[in-house]
Amino acid sequence: MPVNVRDVAARAGVSVGTVSNVLNRPDKVAADTVHRVTEAIAELGFIRNDAARQLRAGRSKTIGLVVLDVRNPFFTDVARGAEDQAALAGLTVTLGNSDENPERETKYLDLFDEQRVHGVLISPYADITERLIALRKRGIPAVLVDRSSGDLSFSSVSVDDIEGGRIAVEHLIEQGHRRIAFVGGPMGITQVTDRLAGAHDAIAQHEDARLEVVTIEALSVIAGRQAGASIVDRAPEDRPDAIFAANDLVAMGVLQALMMQARVRVPDDIALIGYDDIDFASAAVVPLSSIRQPSALMGQTAVEILLEEADDASTPPRQVVFKPELVVRESTSATR
């Protein structure tokens, strides 16, 4: 059987309360008693059940993080920023991948609720407002990441995706492109619809430009490759002269289809811009132009806000919105 506190107390010749004080408040215990208890712990191989102790206290030292797709390096960077900031407070981060699935998203929230996590960071796929309200009533704060809170009832850390979409398409138009395709989806993801809205805003400022929407089922390389294949299957005169992909993974899939299936020259025949500016964007066979998000800073900031709310439940919600940044590389930079 596992060694427990009573076993340690018996070996050291002290009370269970004294062992507890040595473990939690050693400064209140005489030095020789601390020595006897620590020797008993070493001899018996006692390991304290920190999880049980934290649950009794009402909150663990873990932050739950739920992202849309752990395969996307953008979310990996968000997680890294969150983890670094949490570590400064003596906390750890447990990562959950909803995979754009509302049932998996709910299961992770239920799990974090059961574990009495210190708080929850989430990039939501479904409308989970009621679920987050229930968590908050149980003393578990939540901060939205990569998405703003529509009714401002929860703190959020995001990027102005409408502005990002506008910047991306405005850049393509400045390069001389007028037949532009937006490749993205599912449209249930707020970030996708916001980036598309920004694209429409840019198009509206130019009467000679038009925007085609190519909807895909996932923000992945495979989905991008399939969309790219559908575009290169058209006659050259029916293809767009530029593509705005909803994220860099999609852009990389589109690039593969353009260059491998039809030997389309990028950017001379079709220019291409992505979103997120993940590390792989600059390493692509044709380095990708992209809209940069401060991903690690977003994770760090979300943890900072979460800790404030965990310490004081009356802290009013904050909406932090970072500005996106255009990064120009070879995939859009040819002189037309």
LUMMI-127319 format. One record per residue (C-alpha): residue number from 1; residue in three letters; x, y, z. Coordinates in Angstrom, 1 decimal, decimal comma, padded with zeros to 4 digits. Example, Ala and Ser with C-alpha at 12.3 -4.5 7.8 and 13.67 -1.06 7.14 Angstrom:
# LUMMI-127319
{node 1; 'ALA'; {012,3; -004,5; 007,8}}
{node 2; 'SER'; {013,7; -001,1; 007,1}}
//
This chain:
# LUMMI-127319
{node 1; 'MET'; {000,0; 000,0; 000,0}}
{node 2; 'PRO'; {001,1; 003,6; -000,6}}
{node 3; 'VAL'; {002,8; 005,3; 002,3}}
{node 4; 'ASN'; {000,5; 008,0; 003,9}}
{node 5; 'VAL'; {000,9; 010,8; 006,3}}
{node 6; 'ARG'; {-000,1; 008,6; 009,3}}
{node 7; 'ASP'; {002,8; 006,3; 008,4}}
{node 8; 'VAL'; {005,2; 009,2; 008,4}}
{node 9; 'ALA'; {003,9; 010,5; 011,7}}
{node 10; 'ALA'; {004,3; 007,1; 013,4}}
{node 11; 'ARG'; {007,9; 006,7; 012,1}}
{node 12; 'ALA'; {008,8; 010,2; 013,3}}
{node 13; 'GLY'; {006,9; 009,9; 016,6}}
{node 14; 'VAL'; {004,8; 013,0; 016,0}}
{node 15; 'SER'; {001,2; 013,8; 015,3}}
{node 16; 'VAL'; {-000,4; 013,9; 011,8}}
{node 17; 'GLY'; {-000,9; 017,6; 012,3}}
{node 18; 'THR'; {002,9; 018,1; 012,8}}
{node 19; 'VAL'; {003,7; 016,3; 009,6}}
{node 20; 'SER'; {001,2; 018,5; 007,8}}
{node 21; 'ASN'; {002,9; 021,6; 009,3}}
{node 22; 'VAL'; {006,3; 020,4; 008,2}}
{node 23; 'LEU'; {005,0; 019,9; 004,6}}
{node 24; 'ASN'; {003,1; 023,2; 004,4}}
{node 25; 'ARG'; {004,5; 025,5; 007,1}}
{node 26; 'PRO'; {007,9; 024,3; 008,1}}
{node 27; 'ASP'; {008,8; 027,7; 009,6}}
{node 28; 'LYS'; {006,3; 027,1; 012,4}}
{node 29; 'VAL'; {007,9; 023,8; 013,4}}
{node 30; 'ALA'; {011,1; 023,3; 015,6}}
{node 31; 'ALA'; {014,2; 022,5; 013,5}}
{node 32; 'ASP'; {014,8; 019,1; 015,2}}
{node 33; 'THR'; {011,2; 018,0; 014,5}}
{node 34; 'VAL'; {011,5; 019,1; 010,9}}
{node 35; 'HIS'; {014,6; 016,9; 010,7}}
{node 36; 'ARG'; {012,9; 013,9; 012,1}}
{node 37; 'VAL'; {009,9; 014,2; 009,8}}
{node 38; 'THR'; {012,0; 014,7; 006,7}}
{node 39; 'GLU'; {014,1; 011,7; 007,6}}
{node 40; 'ALA'; {010,9; 009,6; 008,0}}
{node 41; 'ILE'; {009,7; 010,8; 004,6}}
{node 42; 'ALA'; {013,0; 009,8; 003,0}}
{node 43; 'GLU'; {013,1; 006,4; 004,7}}
{node 44; 'LEU'; {009,5; 005,5; 003,8}}
{node 45; 'GLY'; {009,6; 007,0; 000,3}}
{node 46; 'PHE'; {006,5; 009,1; 001,0}}
{node 47; 'ILE'; {005,2; 011,2; -001,9}}
{node 48; 'ARG'; {002,6; 013,9; -001,0}}
{node 49; 'ASN'; {-000,6; 013,8; -003,0}}
{node 50; 'ASP'; {-000,5; 017,4; -004,2}}
{node 51; 'ALA'; {-003,5; 017,0; -006,5}}
{node 52; 'ALA'; {-005,7; 015,9; -003,6}}
{node 53; 'ARG'; {-004,4; 018,8; -001,4}}
{node 54; 'GLN'; {-005,1; 021,3; -004,1}}
{node 55; 'LEU'; {-008,6; 020,0; -004,7}}
{node 56; 'ARG'; {-009,3; 020,3; -001,0}}
{node 57; 'ALA'; {-008,2; 023,9; -001,2}}
{node 58; 'GLY'; {-010,6; 024,4; -004,0}}
{node 59; 'ARG'; {-008,2; 025,1; -006,9}}
{node 60; 'SER'; {-005,3; 023,3; -008,6}}
{node 61; 'LYS'; {-002,1; 024,7; -009,9}}
{node 62; 'THR'; {-003,0; 024,0; -013,5}}
{node 63; 'ILE'; {-004,4; 026,2; -016,2}}
{node 64; 'GLY'; {-006,5; 024,5; -018,9}}
{node 65; 'LEU'; {-006,0; 025,6; -022,5}}
{node 66; 'VAL'; {-008,3; 024,5; -025,3}}
{node 67; 'VAL'; {-007,3; 025,4; -028,9}}
{node 68; 'LEU'; {-008,9; 024,8; -032,2}}
{node 69; 'ASP'; {-006,2; 022,7; -033,8}}
{node 70; 'VAL'; {-003,0; 021,7; -032,1}}
{node 71; 'ARG'; {-001,4; 020,9; -035,5}}
{node 72; 'ASN'; {-001,4; 024,6; -036,3}}
{node 73; 'PRO'; {001,9; 026,2; -035,2}}
{node 74; 'PHE'; {000,1; 029,4; -034,4}}
{node 75; 'PHE'; {-001,6; 027,7; -031,4}}
{node 76; 'THR'; {001,7; 026,0; -030,5}}
{node 77; 'ASP'; {003,2; 029,4; -030,1}}
{node 78; 'VAL'; {000,2; 030,7; -028,1}}
{node 79; 'ALA'; {000,6; 027,7; -025,8}}
{node 80; 'ARG'; {004,3; 028,4; -025,4}}
{node 81; 'GLY'; {003,6; 032,0; -024,4}}
{node 82; 'ALA'; {000,9; 030,9; -021,9}}
{node 83; 'GLU'; {003,2; 028,2; -020,5}}
{node 84; 'ASP'; {006,1; 030,6; -020,0}}
{node 85; 'GLN'; {003,9; 033,1; -018,2}}
{node 86; 'ALA'; {002,2; 030,5; -016,1}}
{node 87; 'ALA'; {005,5; 029,1; -014,9}}
{node 88; 'LEU'; {006,4; 032,5; -013,4}}
{node 89; 'ALA'; {003,4; 032,0; -011,1}}
{node 90; 'GLY'; {004,3; 028,4; -010,3}}
{node 91; 'LEU'; {001,5; 027,0; -012,5}}
{node 92; 'THR'; {001,5; 024,5; -015,3}}
{node 93; 'VAL'; {-000,6; 024,5; -018,5}}
{node 94; 'THR'; {-002,6; 021,5; -019,7}}
{node 95; 'LEU'; {-003,4; 021,6; -023,4}}
{node 96; 'GLY'; {-006,6; 020,3; -025,0}}
{node 97; 'ASN'; {-007,2; 020,1; -028,7}}
{node 98; 'SER'; {-010,9; 020,6; -029,7}}
{node 99; 'ASP'; {-010,1; 019,8; -033,3}}
{node 100; 'GLU'; {-012,9; 022,2; -034,3}}
{node 101; 'ASN'; {-015,4; 019,7; -032,7}}
{node 102; 'PRO'; {-017,9; 021,2; -030,2}}
{node 103; 'GLU'; {-018,3; 017,8; -028,4}}
{node 104; 'ARG'; {-014,6; 017,6; -027,7}}
{node 105; 'GLU'; {-014,6; 021,2; -026,7}}
{node 106; 'THR'; {-017,3; 020,5; -024,1}}
{node 107; 'LYS'; {-015,5; 017,4; -022,8}}
{node 108; 'TYR'; {-012,4; 019,4; -022,1}}
{node 109; 'LEU'; {-014,3; 022,0; -020,3}}
{node 110; 'ASP'; {-016,0; 019,3; -018,2}}
{node 111; 'LEU'; {-012,6; 017,8; -017,5}}
{node 112; 'PHE'; {-011,1; 021,1; -016,4}}
{node 113; 'ASP'; {-014,1; 021,7; -014,2}}
{node 114; 'GLU'; {-013,7; 018,3; -012,5}}
{node 115; 'GLN'; {-010,0; 019,1; -011,9}}
{node 116; 'ARG'; {-010,8; 022,5; -010,4}}
{node 117; 'VAL'; {-008,2; 024,2; -012,6}}
{node 118; 'HIS'; {-006,9; 027,6; -011,7}}
{node 119; 'GLY'; {-008,6; 029,0; -014,8}}
{node 120; 'VAL'; {-009,4; 028,3; -018,5}}
{node 121; 'LEU'; {-008,0; 029,8; -021,6}}
{node 122; 'ILE'; {-010,0; 028,8; -024,7}}
{node 123; 'SER'; {-010,1; 029,6; -028,4}}
{node 124; 'PRO'; {-013,8; 028,6; -028,8}}
{node 125; 'TYR'; {-015,4; 026,8; -031,8}}
{node 126; 'ALA'; {-019,0; 026,7; -030,6}}
{node 127; 'ASP'; {-021,0; 029,2; -028,5}}
{node 128; 'ILE'; {-019,9; 028,2; -025,0}}
{node 129; 'THR'; {-020,9; 031,4; -023,1}}
{node 130; 'GLU'; {-023,3; 029,5; -020,8}}
{node 131; 'ARG'; {-020,7; 026,9; -020,0}}
{node 132; 'LEU'; {-018,1; 029,5; -019,1}}
{node 133; 'ILE'; {-020,6; 031,4; -016,9}}
{node 134; 'ALA'; {-021,2; 028,1; -015,0}}
{node 135; 'LEU'; {-017,4; 027,7; -014,6}}
{node 136; 'ARG'; {-017,1; 031,2; -013,3}}
{node 137; 'LYS'; {-019,9; 030,6; -010,7}}
{node 138; 'ARG'; {-017,8; 027,7; -009,5}}
{node 139; 'GLY'; {-014,7; 030,0; -009,0}}
{node 140; 'ILE'; {-013,0; 029,1; -012,3}}
{node 141; 'PRO'; {-012,3; 032,2; -014,5}}
{node 142; 'ALA'; {-012,0; 032,0; -018,3}}
{node 143; 'VAL'; {-010,3; 034,1; -020,9}}
{node 144; 'LEU'; {-011,0; 033,8; -024,6}}
{node 145; 'VAL'; {-007,9; 033,6; -026,9}}
{node 146; 'ASP'; {-007,8; 034,5; -030,6}}
{node 147; 'ARG'; {-011,4; 035,6; -030,4}}
{node 148; 'SER'; {-013,2; 038,6; -028,8}}
{node 149; 'SER'; {-016,1; 038,3; -026,4}}
{node 150; 'GLY'; {-019,2; 039,4; -028,3}}
{node 151; 'ASP'; {-021,1; 040,6; -025,3}}
{node 152; 'LEU'; {-017,9; 041,6; -023,4}}
{node 153; 'SER'; {-018,9; 039,3; -020,5}}
{node 154; 'PHE'; {-015,5; 037,6; -020,6}}
{node 155; 'SER'; {-012,0; 038,9; -021,0}}
{node 156; 'SER'; {-010,4; 038,2; -024,3}}
{node 157; 'VAL'; {-007,1; 038,5; -026,1}}
{node 158; 'SER'; {-007,3; 038,6; -029,9}}
{node 159; 'VAL'; {-006,1; 040,3; -033,1}}
{node 160; 'ASP'; {-008,2; 042,6; -035,2}}
{node 161; 'ASP'; {-008,9; 040,0; -037,9}}
{node 162; 'ILE'; {-011,1; 042,3; -039,9}}
{node 163; 'GLU'; {-008,2; 044,7; -040,2}}
{node 164; 'GLY'; {-005,9; 041,8; -041,0}}
{node 165; 'GLY'; {-008,2; 040,6; -043,9}}
{node 166; 'ARG'; {-008,3; 044,2; -045,2}}
{node 167; 'ILE'; {-004,6; 044,6; -045,1}}
{node 168; 'ALA'; {-004,0; 041,3; -046,9}}
{node 169; 'VAL'; {-006,3; 042,1; -049,8}}
{node 170; 'GLU'; {-005,3; 045,7; -050,0}}
{node 171; 'HIS'; {-001,7; 044,5; -050,4}}
{node 172; 'LEU'; {-002,8; 042,2; -053,3}}
{node 173; 'ILE'; {-004,6; 045,1; -055,0}}
{node 174; 'GLU'; {-001,6; 047,4; -054,6}}
{node 175; 'GLN'; {000,4; 044,7; -056,4}}
{node 176; 'GLY'; {-002,0; 045,0; -059,4}}
{node 177; 'HIS'; {-004,3; 042,1; -058,8}}
{node 178; 'ARG'; {-008,0; 042,4; -059,4}}
{node 179; 'ARG'; {-009,4; 038,8; -059,5}}
{node 180; 'ILE'; {-008,9; 037,7; -055,9}}
{node 181; 'ALA'; {-010,0; 034,5; -054,3}}
{node 182; 'PHE'; {-010,5; 034,0; -050,6}}
{node 183; 'VAL'; {-009,9; 030,4; -049,5}}
{node 184; 'GLY'; {-011,1; 029,6; -046,0}}
{node 185; 'GLY'; {-013,6; 027,8; -043,7}}
{node 186; 'PRO'; {-015,5; 026,5; -042,0}}
{node 187; 'MET'; {-017,5; 029,7; -041,8}}
{node 188; 'GLY'; {-018,6; 028,9; -038,3}}
{node 189; 'ILE'; {-015,2; 030,0; -037,1}}
{node 190; 'THR'; {-015,3; 033,7; -036,2}}
{node 191; 'GLN'; {-011,7; 034,3; -037,2}}
{node 192; 'VAL'; {-012,4; 033,1; -040,7}}
{node 193; 'THR'; {-015,5; 035,2; -041,2}}
{node 194; 'ASP'; {-013,8; 038,3; -039,7}}
{node 195; 'ARG'; {-010,9; 037,9; -042,2}}
{node 196; 'LEU'; {-013,3; 037,5; -045,0}}
{node 197; 'ALA'; {-015,2; 040,6; -043,9}}
{node 198; 'GLY'; {-012,0; 042,5; -044,0}}
{node 199; 'ALA'; {-011,3; 041,2; -047,5}}
{node 200; 'HIS'; {-014,8; 042,5; -048,6}}
{node 201; 'ASP'; {-014,0; 045,9; -047,1}}
{node 202; 'ALA'; {-010,9; 046,2; -049,2}}
{node 203; 'ILE'; {-012,6; 045,1; -052,4}}
{node 204; 'ALA'; {-015,4; 047,6; -051,8}}
{node 205; 'GLN'; {-012,9; 050,4; -052,2}}
{node 206; 'HIS'; {-011,9; 049,3; -055,7}}
{node 207; 'GLU'; {-014,7; 049,1; -058,4}}
{node 208; 'ASP'; {-012,5; 047,1; -060,8}}
{node 209; 'ALA'; {-011,7; 044,4; -058,2}}
{node 210; 'ARG'; {-013,8; 041,4; -057,4}}
{node 211; 'LEU'; {-013,6; 038,7; -054,7}}
{node 212; 'GLU'; {-014,5; 035,0; -055,1}}
{node 213; 'VAL'; {-015,0; 032,9; -051,9}}
{node 214; 'VAL'; {-013,8; 029,3; -052,0}}
{node 215; 'THR'; {-015,1; 027,6; -048,9}}
{node 216; 'ILE'; {-013,2; 024,7; -047,3}}
{node 217; 'GLU'; {-014,0; 022,3; -044,5}}
{node 218; 'ALA'; {-010,9; 022,8; -042,4}}
{node 219; 'LEU'; {-008,0; 025,2; -041,9}}
{node 220; 'SER'; {-005,5; 022,6; -043,0}}
{node 221; 'VAL'; {-002,8; 021,9; -045,6}}
{node 222; 'ILE'; {-004,9; 019,1; -047,1}}
{node 223; 'ALA'; {-008,0; 021,4; -047,4}}
{node 224; 'GLY'; {-005,8; 024,1; -049,0}}
{node 225; 'ARG'; {-004,4; 021,6; -051,4}}
{node 226; 'GLN'; {-007,8; 020,5; -052,5}}
{node 227; 'ALA'; {-009,0; 024,1; -053,0}}
{node 228; 'GLY'; {-005,8; 024,8; -055,0}}
{node 229; 'ALA'; {-006,5; 021,8; -057,2}}
{node 230; 'SER'; {-010,0; 023,0; -057,9}}
{node 231; 'ILE'; {-008,6; 026,4; -059,0}}
{node 232; 'VAL'; {-005,9; 025,0; -061,3}}
{node 233; 'ASP'; {-008,4; 022,7; -062,9}}
{node 234; 'ARG'; {-010,0; 025,8; -064,5}}
{node 235; 'ALA'; {-008,9; 027,3; -067,7}}
{node 236; 'PRO'; {-006,1; 029,9; -067,1}}
{node 237; 'GLU'; {-008,3; 032,8; -068,0}}
{node 238; 'ASP'; {-010,9; 031,7; -065,4}}
{node 239; 'ARG'; {-008,4; 031,5; -062,5}}
{node 240; 'PRO'; {-008,0; 034,3; -060,0}}
{node 241; 'ASP'; {-004,8; 036,2; -060,3}}
{node 242; 'ALA'; {-004,3; 036,3; -056,5}}
{node 243; 'ILE'; {-005,4; 034,2; -053,5}}
{node 244; 'PHE'; {-005,8; 035,2; -049,9}}
{node 245; 'ALA'; {-005,7; 032,0; -047,7}}
{node 246; 'ALA'; {-007,4; 032,2; -044,3}}
{node 247; 'ASN'; {-004,2; 030,9; -042,6}}
{node 248; 'ASP'; {-000,7; 029,8; -043,5}}
{node 249; 'LEU'; {-001,5; 026,1; -043,4}}
{node 250; 'VAL'; {-004,2; 026,6; -046,1}}
{node 251; 'ALA'; {-001,8; 028,8; -048,0}}
{node 252; 'MET'; {000,9; 026,1; -048,0}}
{node 253; 'GLY'; {-001,6; 023,5; -049,4}}
{node 254; 'VAL'; {-002,7; 026,0; -052,1}}
{node 255; 'LEU'; {001,0; 026,6; -053,0}}
{node 256; 'GLN'; {001,6; 022,8; -053,3}}
{node 257; 'ALA'; {-001,4; 022,5; -055,7}}
{node 258; 'LEU'; {-000,4; 025,5; -057,8}}
{node 259; 'MET'; {003,2; 024,5; -058,3}}
{node 260; 'MET'; {003,1; 020,7; -058,3}}
{node 261; 'GLN'; {-000,2; 020,0; -060,2}}
{node 262; 'ALA'; {-000,2; 022,8; -062,7}}
{node 263; 'ARG'; {003,3; 024,4; -062,5}}
{node 264; 'VAL'; {001,6; 027,8; -061,9}}
{node 265; 'ARG'; {004,3; 030,4; -061,2}}
{node 266; 'VAL'; {003,9; 032,1; -057,9}}
{node 267; 'PRO'; {003,6; 035,1; -057,8}}
{node 268; 'ASP'; {003,8; 035,8; -061,6}}
{node 269; 'ASP'; {000,7; 033,8; -062,5}}
{node 270; 'ILE'; {-001,1; 033,8; -059,2}}
{node 271; 'ALA'; {000,0; 035,7; -056,1}}
{node 272; 'LEU'; {-000,6; 034,1; -052,7}}
{node 273; 'ILE'; {-000,8; 035,5; -049,1}}
{node 274; 'GLY'; {-001,6; 033,6; -045,9}}
{node 275; 'TYR'; {-002,3; 034,5; -042,3}}
{node 276; 'ASP'; {-000,6; 033,9; -038,9}}
{node 277; 'ASP'; {003,0; 034,1; -040,2}}
{node 278; 'ILE'; {004,0; 030,7; -038,7}}
{node 279; 'ASP'; {007,7; 029,7; -038,9}}
{node 280; 'PHE'; {007,0; 027,5; -041,9}}
{node 281; 'ALA'; {005,8; 030,5; -043,9}}
{node 282; 'SER'; {009,3; 031,9; -044,5}}
{node 283; 'ALA'; {010,6; 028,4; -045,2}}
{node 284; 'ALA'; {008,2; 027,5; -048,0}}
{node 285; 'VAL'; {009,5; 026,7; -051,4}}
{node 286; 'VAL'; {008,2; 030,1; -052,3}}
{node 287; 'PRO'; {008,4; 032,1; -049,1}}
{node 288; 'LEU'; {004,9; 033,2; -048,2}}
{node 289; 'SER'; {003,7; 036,7; -047,5}}
{node 290; 'SER'; {001,5; 036,6; -044,5}}
{node 291; 'ILE'; {-000,4; 038,6; -041,8}}
{node 292; 'ARG'; {001,5; 038,3; -038,6}}
{node 293; 'GLN'; {-000,2; 037,8; -035,2}}
{node 294; 'PRO'; {001,8; 038,1; -032,0}}
{node 295; 'SER'; {000,9; 034,5; -031,0}}
{node 296; 'ALA'; {003,3; 034,0; -028,0}}
{node 297; 'LEU'; {002,4; 037,5; -026,6}}
{node 298; 'MET'; {-001,3; 036,6; -026,9}}
{node 299; 'GLY'; {-000,8; 033,5; -024,7}}
{node 300; 'GLN'; {001,3; 035,4; -022,2}}
{node 301; 'THR'; {-001,2; 038,2; -022,0}}
{node 302; 'ALA'; {-004,2; 035,8; -021,6}}
{node 303; 'VAL'; {-002,5; 034,2; -018,6}}
{node 304; 'GLU'; {-001,7; 037,6; -017,0}}
{node 305; 'ILE'; {-005,4; 038,5; -017,2}}
{node 306; 'LEU'; {-006,5; 035,1; -016,0}}
{node 307; 'LEU'; {-004,4; 035,3; -012,9}}
{node 308; 'GLU'; {-005,8; 038,8; -012,1}}
{node 309; 'GLU'; {-009,3; 037,4; -012,3}}
{node 310; 'ALA'; {-008,4; 034,3; -010,3}}
{node 311; 'ASP'; {-007,0; 036,6; -007,5}}
{node 312; 'ASP'; {-010,0; 038,9; -007,6}}
{node 313; 'ALA'; {-013,3; 037,7; -009,0}}
{node 314; 'SER'; {-014,6; 041,3; -009,1}}
{node 315; 'THR'; {-012,0; 042,3; -011,7}}
{node 316; 'PRO'; {-013,9; 043,7; -014,7}}
{node 317; 'PRO'; {-013,5; 041,9; -018,1}}
{node 318; 'ARG'; {-010,8; 043,3; -020,4}}
{node 319; 'GLN'; {-010,7; 043,1; -024,2}}
{node 320; 'VAL'; {-007,1; 043,2; -025,5}}
{node 321; 'VAL'; {-006,9; 043,6; -029,3}}
{node 322; 'PHE'; {-003,5; 043,5; -031,0}}
{node 323; 'LYS'; {-002,9; 044,9; -034,4}}
{node 324; 'PRO'; {-002,0; 042,6; -037,3}}
{node 325; 'GLU'; {001,2; 043,2; -039,3}}
{node 326; 'LEU'; {001,8; 042,7; -043,0}}
{node 327; 'VAL'; {004,9; 040,6; -043,8}}
{node 328; 'VAL'; {005,8; 040,7; -047,5}}
{node 329; 'ARG'; {007,8; 037,8; -049,1}}
{node 330; 'GLU'; {008,3; 036,4; -052,5}}
{node 331; 'SER'; {004,8; 034,9; -052,9}}
{node 332; 'THR'; {003,4; 038,4; -053,6}}
{node 333; 'SER'; {006,4; 040,6; -054,3}}
{node 334; 'ALA'; {006,8; 040,3; -058,1}}
{node 335; 'THR'; {006,7; 043,5; -060,1}}
{node 336; 'ARG'; {003,7; 043,6; -062,3}}
//
